[in-house]
Amino acid sequence: MINRTHRSRSLVLSCCLGLSTLLLSGISVAETVTIPLGQQGKAWNIESPKTGMRKDQVEAKYGSPLDKKGPVGTPPIYTWDYEQFTVYFEGDYVIHSVAKIPQKN
């Protein structure tokens, strides 16, 4: 009789310990913050060319790019790289600009 009681208590104790461990492990919470690609520059206070600007307007406002690539494909796509962002052109017009992630010092 003592063996059964001892086993029952051990089983109950094991279940309680397992349940408390499970409950305590679920307490930690993580939050994921996502920034839509088109709004990343705003989050880092980076001003970049707007959709529809012409190449000559971009160069007048932001200076010469570090690198120019293209044309690639049809319609022709050009890529201009600046220190803080990359600009994509379709022909002579901006179709998108993407902020580069600032480097931590």
Buried (B, 14 or more C-beta within 10 A) or exposed (E): EEEEEEEEEEEEEEEEEEEEEEEEEEEEEEEEEEEEEEEBBEEEEBEBBEEEBBBEBBBEEBEEBEEEEEEEEEEEBBBBBBEBBBBBBBEEBBBBBBBBEEEEE
